[in-house]
């Protein structure tokens, strides 16, 4: 693996971990603010595309919103 691929893989893995941490924190609190949305969006898009791993994390939020288990605040 060359240096560029290694660097991209490292950044990609960091983004996936960051997204998971953000999603887990939102789910624990049961609330998602506009600021949470901006942080999550910018972290996901920093990777350049939405990976399958990140898509699953985001779907966890959508599922909770649809079932009323996650409240949107400060919108």
N, C-alpha and C positions, 0 to 999 in steps of 0.2 A: 504494500500500500504506500503510495507516495504521500508527501507532506500535505498537499492540498486536500486529498481525500481524508486523511487522518484529521485534519483541522475541521473539515466540514462535519465529520462524524462526531467529533467532540462537541461542536456547537449544537448539532442536532440533538444529541443526548442531553445536553444541558437544558435545551428548550423543553424537551419532553418532561424532564424532571421538574422544571419550574412550573409547567402547566399543571402537572399532577399535584404539586404542592398548593397552587392557587385554588384548584378545583376542590381539593380535600378541605382546605380552610373554609371555603364558601359553604360546602355541604355541612361541615361541623357547626357553623354558625346558623345555618338555615336561612341566611339572608344574602342577597347579592345587590350591591350598590352600583351606581353608575361608575364609580371609581374602580370597583372590582372588575367591571366589564371592560373598561379601558385598559387596565393592567393585563387582563387575560388576552384581550384582542392583540395588543402590541406584542406580547410574548409569543403568541401563536404565529403571528405574521412575521416575526423576526427570523423565523426559519426559512421563509421564502415561499413555502406552501404548507398546506395542512396535512400532516401525516395521519396515517390510520390510527396511531396511538392517541394523538391529540384529538382526532375526531371522536373517538370513543369517550374521552374525558369530557368533551363539550356535550356529547349526547347524554351523559350522566346528569348534567345541569338541566338540559332541556326536559328530560324525563321528570325530574323533581319539580320543575316549574309547572309542567302540565298536570301533575297530580296534586299540586297545591302544597307540596312539602318544602318548597323553596320560595321565599318571598322576595320580590323586587322592591328595594327601598331607595329613596332619594333620586327618583327618576323625574 
